[in-house]
Amino acid sequence: MGTFVKNTILTIQWVQCIIVSVREREIPKIPKKMNGEIEMENRQYFRPTVNEVYTSIIGLQYRCLSADGFDAELMNTESKWILKVTGCQIDDDGKIHWDSSERKLYTTEDFVLKSVMMETNNSWSYAFDTDGQFDINLSDILTFLIHRVGKYTKYYASDLFISWQNVDDIVHTLPDEDTKDYKIMFGIRESGVDFDNMITNNVNGNSLDKGLAVYTGGIYMMEIHIEKYESYWERPKMFVKFGEATLKET
């Protein structure tokens, strides 16, 4: 057999070995585009429909609150937790999947006044002491909270006055900003009075319904707005609204 023939046979055998070796490797499937969407295994990326309820692979149900392309905000219909998810996918059985998710954590900004029960306002004054304070009467609000705590709180009722100290600090402080807004919350439960971060921590640490249910005496909020005027003759003014608090509608 000639040298050329031998070299040709060796080359063919070498190529065959490479082909077999490549075939034996596990080559990942490349996603294919289908109707503008991407097919991946038995599921494809899709844009969820707002207010539609979808079931996950473990049987949990999620209602779509908003969608932007393949990203969405989904709310668990049982716990009311809200997930910010990226890369929504749906499989052949109609089950929803996603690439990644992050749970929304509630803050005081997610709470609003359900109704205004009391409202008052007044200006900054130096009549009380040299440092000055807002000459505003909040006794009706405090009286209401005291009665509410007396009815529903069995232990640590004095927590109310710890929470009220935040209000007192605001009344005695003139902010540097031209306008300033505050939200002060009071969560009344059997074993004390929670405020602001304590309420949101409780809500974020449980299902939404369970986190709110402990406040048998209700959750109340003061919305405080302070406005400073450019005119020398107009003194800074504080506006206060008080009422029952609720989470923004989702």
Buried (B, 14 or more C-beta within 10 A) or exposed (E): EEEEEEEEEEEEEEEEEEEEEEEEEEEEEEEEEEEEBBBBEEBBBBBBEEEEBBBBEEEBBBBBBEBEEBBBBBBBEEBBBBBBBBBBBBBEEEBBBBEEEEEBEBEBEBBBBBEEBEEBEBEBBEEEEEEBBBBBEBEEBBEBBBEBBEEBBEEBBEBBBEBBEBBEEBBEBBEEEEEBEBBBBBBBBEEBBBBBEBBBBBBBEBBBEEBBEBBEBBBBBBBBBBBBEEEEEEBBBBBBBBBEBBBEEE
